[in-house]
Amino acid sequence: MVGARNTTRQTRFECFWDRPLPGLLEALETTPAGLSSDEAQRRLRLYGPNALARESRFATLIGFLRFFANPLVIILLMASVISIVLSDQVGGLIIIAMVLLSVLLNFFMEFQARHAVEAIRKQVAITAAVIRDGQEKELPIADLVPGDVVKLNAGDLVPADARLLDVKDLHVRESALTGESLPVEKIARELPQGTHGVTEAINSVFLGTDVQTGMGTAVIVSTGCETAFGEIAQRLAARPPEPEFGRGIRHFGLMITRVIMALVLFVLLVNILLHRPLLESFLFSIALAVGMTPEMMPTIITVTLAQGARRMTKKKVLVKQLAAIEDFGSIDIFCSDKTGTLTEGEIVLDRHVNIRGNDDVNVLQLLYLNSFFEAGIKSPLDAAVLKHKPPPISEYAKVDEIPFDFHRKRLSVVMRRGGLG
């Protein structure tokens, strides 16, 4: 079975960044010259396409039916059936209409969010530069297999987990995988002896990351769901825990059910003790249960949450589950470790103040001179400074630069203003 072979291969290449490169190439049965087209096709049939697992074709239907698995909805549907049986077709149909309106609105919002996520996914580059038959070709990412050799350049998305063969000033942004917003410098050498984690694997690149600067060549080791990013995607695809708001609604529905059943039994028992007709007492109890059922509650909850989701959409926040709106609104303190994890990973210069906390144009000028004239790779902080409205620097000229070191913990540029040093 293909699945069994995939599991075996994943175990064989676990922590591939710690393995000697010659042994890894031998295990992959490949060379730095890449694979032939015939061999690549054979491996594609063996390991499957280089893509994350997709949802089942019945996922939409299952998602729709899941909205009916709610105690409050079940109570309302039972009440509507009872109303219709008791010849109150209008009342029963009204209850059914309210339930369907609530379910359809919930389903529409979730389907819309899922469609938006799929549209975003389609915007991602779907090709990569691969060496096949000794020639560089541009092929779909889904056709890549273990053993393929790929070329990486600035701006490329890494198409799979791969071991680097050679690099030139290669810096990769791994925030999607590790949460670190700063680019990581990559090497094509063996790591020191010992076991290293993904965050320490500077001789390898991983699916879901992107090349910031430089170029390199890498041999693919893992594809699709067997990549580090694929494992994260599989965990996220699992059924999420029940939201606190959803749990509250479920408990409320169960409480309403218990209260209604207790009152119905109590009223029926009292009528029996008063020697009233059994059928008439039973019908009265059922009518009381239908009357106590909050028919409008699911609709009111859904409409209110949908309104919140629409307002958040205008602020470029995509809500996949309406119940998350209430949970999000209940947060008092929200903590995030750093930029790049939940944000765009871009720093913005908001103010430039002196030691007294007052805005000072001289501070901005010194910042701008340092960021503008420094050589080498610009940091995100430099990029933020350079995006700000520039102060006057035309009369300054660079004299020298003192590189960053861990003793001074700074990079300095020596400037000359006019004829003064």
C-alpha positions as CSV (number, residue, x, y, z in Angstrom):
1,M,0.0,0.0,0.0
2,V,1.2,3.5,-0.8
3,G,0.3,4.8,2.7
4,A,2.6,2.1,4.3
5,R,5.5,3.0,2.1
6,N,5.0,6.7,2.9
7,T,5.2,6.0,6.6
8,T,8.3,4.0,6.2
9,R,10.0,6.7,4.2
10,Q,9.1,9.4,6.7
11,T,10.7,7.4,9.5
12,R,13.8,6.8,7.5
13,F,14.3,10.5,6.8
14,E,13.3,11.9,10.2
15,C,15.7,14.7,11.2
16,F,17.3,14.5,7.8
17,W,19.3,17.7,8.5
18,D,21.4,15.8,11.0
19,R,22.5,13.1,8.5
20,P,25.6,13.4,6.4
21,L,24.7,14.7,2.9
22,P,26.4,11.8,0.9
23,G,24.5,9.2,2.9
24,L,21.2,11.2,2.5
25,L,21.6,11.4,-1.3
26,E,22.4,7.7,-1.4
27,A,19.2,6.9,0.6
28,L,17.2,9.1,-1.7
29,E,18.7,7.4,-4.7
30,T,19.5,10.7,-6.3
31,T,22.4,13.0,-7.2
32,P,22.9,16.8,-7.4
33,A,22.0,16.4,-11.1
34,G,18.4,15.5,-10.2
35,L,16.1,12.8,-11.4
36,S,15.0,11.6,-14.8
37,S,11.4,12.2,-15.9
38,D,10.7,8.5,-15.9
39,E,12.0,8.1,-12.3
40,A,10.1,11.1,-11.2
41,Q,6.9,9.8,-12.6
42,R,7.4,6.5,-10.8
43,R,8.0,8.2,-7.5
44,L,4.9,10.4,-8.1
45,R,2.8,7.3,-8.4
46,L,4.5,5.8,-5.3
47,Y,4.4,8.8,-2.9
48,G,1.5,10.8,-4.4
49,P,1.3,14.5,-5.3
50,N,3.2,17.1,-3.3
51,A,0.1,18.7,-1.7
52,L,-1.5,18.9,1.7
53,A,-4.5,16.7,2.3
54,R,-7.8,18.1,1.0
55,E,-11.2,18.0,2.6
56,S,-13.5,15.1,1.9
57,R,-16.0,15.6,-1.0
58,F,-18.7,15.2,1.6
59,A,-17.2,17.9,4.0
60,T,-19.7,20.5,2.9
61,L,-22.7,18.2,3.5
62,I,-21.3,17.0,6.9
63,G,-20.7,20.7,7.9
64,F,-24.3,21.5,7.0
65,L,-25.7,18.6,9.0
66,R,-23.5,19.3,12.0
67,F,-25.5,22.5,12.6
68,F,-28.5,20.3,13.4
69,A,-26.6,18.5,16.1
70,N,-27.6,21.1,18.7
71,P,-29.9,20.4,21.7
72,L,-31.8,23.6,21.1
73,V,-32.3,22.9,17.4
74,I,-33.4,19.3,18.2
75,I,-36.0,20.6,20.8
76,L,-37.4,23.0,18.2
77,L,-37.7,20.4,15.5
78,M,-39.5,18.1,18.0
79,A,-41.8,20.9,18.9
80,S,-42.6,21.6,15.2
81,V,-43.4,17.9,14.6
82,I,-45.7,17.9,17.7
83,S,-47.4,21.1,16.5
84,I,-48.0,19.6,13.1
85,V,-49.4,16.3,14.6
86,L,-51.7,18.4,16.8
87,S,-53.1,20.0,13.7
88,D,-51.2,23.3,14.2
89,Q,-49.5,23.2,10.8
90,V,-48.9,26.9,10.6
91,G,-47.1,27.0,14.0
92,G,-45.1,23.9,13.2
93,L,-44.0,25.3,9.8
94,I,-43.0,28.6,11.4
95,I,-40.7,26.8,13.9
96,I,-39.1,24.8,11.0
97,A,-38.6,28.0,9.0
98,M,-36.9,29.7,12.0
99,V,-34.6,26.7,12.5
100,L,-33.7,26.5,8.8
101,L,-33.0,30.2,8.7
102,S,-30.6,29.9,11.6
103,V,-28.8,26.8,10.2
104,L,-28.6,28.3,6.7
105,L,-27.2,31.5,7.9
106,N,-24.6,29.7,10.0
107,F,-23.7,27.5,7.1
108,F,-23.5,30.4,4.6
109,M,-21.0,32.3,6.8
110,E,-18.8,29.3,7.3
111,F,-18.9,28.3,3.6
112,Q,-18.1,31.9,2.7
113,A,-15.1,31.9,5.0
114,R,-13.9,28.5,3.6
115,H,-14.3,29.8,0.1
116,A,-12.2,32.9,0.9
117,V,-9.4,30.7,2.4
118,E,-9.4,28.5,-0.7
119,A,-9.2,31.6,-2.9
120,I,-6.2,32.8,-0.9
121,R,-4.5,29.4,-1.3
122,K,-4.9,29.6,-5.0
123,Q,-3.0,32.9,-5.1
124,V,0.2,31.1,-3.9
125,A,2.8,30.3,-6.6
126,I,2.2,26.7,-7.9
127,T,5.4,26.2,-9.8
128,A,9.0,25.6,-9.0
129,A,12.3,25.4,-10.8
130,V,13.4,21.7,-10.9
131,I,16.3,20.0,-12.5
132,R,14.9,17.1,-14.6
133,D,16.9,15.1,-17.2
134,G,19.8,17.4,-16.5
135,Q,17.9,20.5,-17.5
136,E,16.2,23.2,-15.4
137,K,12.4,23.1,-15.9
138,E,9.5,25.0,-14.4
139,L,7.1,22.4,-13.1
140,P,3.9,22.4,-10.9
141,I,4.7,22.0,-7.2
142,A,2.3,19.1,-7.0
143,D,4.6,17.1,-9.4
144,L,7.7,17.3,-7.1
145,V,8.9,14.1,-5.5
146,P,11.6,13.1,-3.0
147,G,15.0,13.2,-4.7
148,D,14.1,16.1,-7.0
149,V,16.7,19.0,-7.0
150,V,15.2,22.5,-7.0
151,K,16.6,25.9,-7.5
152,L,15.7,28.7,-5.0
153,N,15.8,32.4,-5.6
154,A,14.8,35.5,-3.8
155,G,11.0,35.7,-3.6
156,D,10.4,32.0,-4.1
157,L,8.3,29.9,-1.8
158,V,10.0,26.8,-0.7
159,P,8.0,23.9,-2.3
160,A,8.9,21.1,0.1
161,D,11.2,20.0,2.9
162,A,14.7,19.9,1.4
163,R,18.4,19.7,2.2
164,L,20.6,22.4,0.8
165,L,23.3,21.5,-1.6
166,D,24.8,24.9,-2.2
167,V,23.9,28.5,-1.2
168,K,24.9,32.1,-1.9
169,D,23.7,34.7,0.7
170,L,20.6,32.7,1.3
171,H,18.2,34.0,3.9
172,V,14.8,32.4,4.5
173,R,11.9,33.7,6.4
174,E,10.4,30.9,8.5
175,S,7.8,32.8,10.5
176,A,5.0,30.5,9.2
177,L,6.7,27.5,10.6
178,T,8.6,28.7,13.7
179,G,7.1,32.2,14.5
180,E,10.4,33.9,14.1
181,S,9.9,37.1,12.1
182,L,13.6,37.7,11.2
183,P,15.0,35.8,8.2
184,V,17.4,32.9,9.0
185,E,20.7,32.6,7.2
186,K,21.1,29.2,5.6
187,I,24.3,27.2,5.0
188,A,25.1,24.1,2.9
189,R,27.3,22.4,5.5
190,E,26.9,19.6,8.1
191,L,25.5,20.6,11.5
192,P,27.6,20.0,14.6
193,Q,27.3,16.5,16.2
194,G,24.1,15.9,18.1
195,T,20.3,16.1,17.5
196,H,18.8,19.4,16.3
197,G,15.3,20.6,16.0
198,V,13.6,22.2,13.0
199,T,14.5,25.7,14.3
200,E,18.2,24.8,14.4
201,A,18.2,23.1,10.9
202,I,20.1,25.9,9.2
203,N,21.3,23.5,6.4
204,S,17.7,22.8,5.3
205,V,14.6,24.6,4.0
206,F,11.0,23.7,4.7
207,L,7.6,23.9,3.0
208,G,5.7,27.1,4.0
209,T,8.8,29.3,4.2
210,D,9.9,31.9,1.6
211,V,13.3,33.0,0.4
212,Q,14.1,36.6,1.3
213,T,17.5,37.1,-0.3
214,G,20.1,35.1,-2.1
215,M,19.9,31.8,-4.0
216,G,20.5,28.1,-3.5
217,T,20.0,24.6,-4.7
218,A,18.3,21.9,-2.6
219,V,17.4,18.2,-2.8
220,I,13.8,17.4,-1.7
221,V,13.5,14.9,1.1
222,S,9.8,15.1,2.2
223,T,6.7,16.2,0.3
224,G,3.0,16.9,1.0
225,C,1.7,15.8,4.4
226,E,5.0,14.3,5.4
227,T,6.6,17.7,5.6
228,A,7.0,19.6,8.9
229,F,4.3,22.1,7.6
230,G,2.1,19.2,6.5
231,E,2.2,17.7,10.0
232,I,1.0,21.1,11.4
233,A,-1.7,21.3,8.8
234,Q,-3.0,17.8,9.7
235,R,-3.2,18.7,13.4
236,L,-5.1,21.9,12.5
237,A,-7.4,19.9,10.2
238,A,-8.6,17.8,13.1
239,R,-11.9,18.7,14.7
240,P,-11.3,21.7,16.9
241,P,-12.3,21.8,20.5
242,E,-15.8,23.1,21.2
243,P,-15.9,26.9,21.7
244,E,-16.9,28.2,25.1
245,F,-19.9,29.9,23.6
246,G,-21.0,26.8,21.8
247,R,-20.6,24.8,25.0
248,G,-22.8,27.3,26.8
249,I,-25.5,27.1,24.2
250,R,-25.4,23.3,24.3
251,H,-25.7,23.3,28.1
252,F,-28.5,25.9,27.9
253,G,-30.4,23.6,25.4
254,L,-30.0,20.6,27.7
255,M,-31.2,22.7,30.7
256,I,-34.3,23.8,28.7
257,T,-35.0,20.2,27.8
258,R,-34.8,19.1,31.4
259,V,-37.0,22.0,32.6
260,I,-39.6,21.4,29.9
261,M,-39.8,17.6,30.6
262,A,-40.1,18.2,34.3
263,L,-42.9,20.7,33.9
264,V,-44.7,18.6,31.4
265,L,-44.6,15.6,33.7
266,F,-45.6,17.8,36.7
267,V,-48.6,19.3,34.8
268,L,-49.6,15.9,33.5
269,L,-49.4,14.4,37.0
270,V,-51.4,17.2,38.6
271,N,-54.2,16.8,35.9
272,I,-54.3,13.1,36.6
273,L,-54.6,13.6,40.3
274,L,-57.5,16.0,39.7
275,H,-59.1,13.2,37.7
276,R,-59.2,15.1,34.4
277,P,-59.3,13.2,31.1
278,L,-56.0,11.6,30.3
279,L,-55.9,12.5,26.6
280,E,-56.9,16.1,27.3
281,S,-54.2,16.4,30.0
282,F,-51.5,14.9,27.7
283,L,-52.4,17.3,24.9
284,F,-52.3,20.3,27.3
285,S,-48.9,19.2,28.5
286,I,-47.5,18.9,25.0
287,A,-49.0,22.3,24.1
288,L,-47.3,23.8,27.1
289,A,-43.9,22.3,26.1
290,V,-44.2,23.8,22.6
291,G,-45.1,27.1,24.0
292,M,-42.1,27.2,26.3
293,T,-39.7,26.4,23.5
294,P,-37.6,29.5,22.5
295,E,-38.2,29.3,18.8
296,M,-36.5,32.6,18.0
297,M,-33.4,32.1,20.1
298,P,-31.2,30.3,17.4
299,T,-32.1,32.9,14.8
300,I,-31.4,35.8,17.1
301,I,-28.0,34.3,18.1
302,T,-27.0,33.6,14.5
303,V,-28.1,37.0,13.2
304,T,-26.3,38.8,16.0
305,L,-23.0,36.8,15.5
306,A,-23.3,37.2,11.7
307,Q,-23.5,41.0,12.1
308,G,-20.3,40.9,14.2
309,A,-18.6,38.8,11.5
310,R,-19.6,41.3,8.8
311,R,-18.1,44.1,10.9
312,M,-14.9,42.2,11.4
313,T,-14.7,41.4,7.6
314,K,-14.6,45.2,6.9
315,K,-11.5,45.3,9.1
316,K,-10.0,42.5,7.1
317,V,-10.6,39.8,9.7
318,L,-11.9,36.5,8.3
319,V,-14.3,34.6,10.7
320,K,-14.5,30.9,9.9
321,Q,-16.8,30.0,12.9
322,L,-19.5,32.4,14.1
323,A,-19.2,31.0,17.7
324,A,-15.7,32.4,17.8
325,I,-17.0,36.0,17.7
326,E,-18.4,35.7,21.3
327,D,-15.3,34.0,22.6
328,F,-13.1,36.7,21.0
329,G,-15.2,39.4,22.5
330,S,-14.8,37.8,26.0
331,I,-11.0,38.3,26.0
332,D,-9.7,40.8,28.5
333,I,-6.0,40.4,27.8
334,F,-4.6,39.0,24.6
335,C,-0.8,38.1,24.5
336,S,1.3,37.4,21.5
337,D,5.0,36.7,21.6
338,K,6.2,38.7,18.6
339,T,5.4,40.3,15.3
340,G,5.3,37.8,12.5
341,T,3.4,35.1,14.4
342,L,-0.2,36.5,14.1
343,T,0.6,39.7,12.2
344,E,2.1,40.6,8.8
345,G,5.6,40.6,10.2
346,E,6.2,44.3,9.3
347,I,7.5,46.9,11.7
348,V,6.1,50.5,11.3
349,L,7.9,53.6,12.7
350,D,5.2,55.5,14.6
351,R,7.2,58.1,16.6
352,H,10.8,59.2,17.1
353,V,11.4,60.5,20.6
354,N,14.3,61.7,22.6
355,I,15.2,60.6,26.2
356,R,12.5,63.0,27.5
357,G,9.8,61.2,25.4
358,N,9.3,64.2,23.1
359,D,9.2,64.0,19.3
360,D,12.7,64.9,18.0
361,V,13.6,65.3,14.3
362,N,17.3,64.8,15.2
363,V,16.5,61.3,16.4
364,L,14.8,60.5,13.1
365,Q,17.7,61.9,11.2
366,L,20.3,59.8,13.0
367,L,18.1,56.7,12.6
368,Y,17.6,57.4,8.9
369,L,21.3,58.0,8.2
370,N,22.3,54.7,9.8
371,S,19.6,52.7,8.0
372,F,20.2,54.4,4.6
373,F,24.0,54.2,4.5
374,E,24.6,50.8,6.1
375,A,25.8,48.1,3.8
376,G,24.6,44.5,3.6
377,I,21.2,43.1,4.4
378,K,18.6,45.5,5.8
379,S,16.8,44.4,8.9
380,P,13.0,44.8,9.3
381,L,13.8,47.8,11.6
382,D,15.8,49.4,8.8
383,A,12.9,48.8,6.4
384,A,10.5,50.5,8.7
385,V,12.8,53.6,9.1
386,L,13.3,53.9,5.3
387,K,9.6,53.7,4.7
388,H,9.1,56.8,6.9
389,K,9.1,60.3,5.4
390,P,12.9,61.0,5.0
391,P,14.5,63.9,6.8
392,P,17.1,66.0,4.9
393,I,20.3,64.0,4.5
394,S,21.7,65.4,1.2
395,E,24.6,67.2,2.9
396,Y,25.8,64.0,4.6
397,A,28.4,61.6,3.1
398,K,29.5,58.2,4.4
399,V,33.1,57.9,5.6
400,D,33.2,54.4,7.2
401,E,31.2,51.7,8.7
402,I,31.7,49.6,11.8
403,P,30.0,46.2,11.4
404,F,27.8,44.7,14.0
405,D,29.4,42.6,16.7
406,F,28.1,40.9,19.8
407,H,30.3,43.0,22.1
408,R,29.1,46.4,21.0
409,K,25.7,45.0,20.0
410,R,25.3,47.6,17.3
411,L,26.2,48.6,13.8
412,S,27.6,52.1,13.2
413,V,28.2,54.3,10.2
414,V,30.6,57.2,10.3
415,M,29.3,60.3,8.4
416,R,30.7,63.6,7.2
417,R,28.5,66.6,7.1
418,G,29.5,69.2,4.5
419,G,33.2,69.9,5.1
420,L,33.2,68.7,8.7
421,G,34.1,65.2,9.7
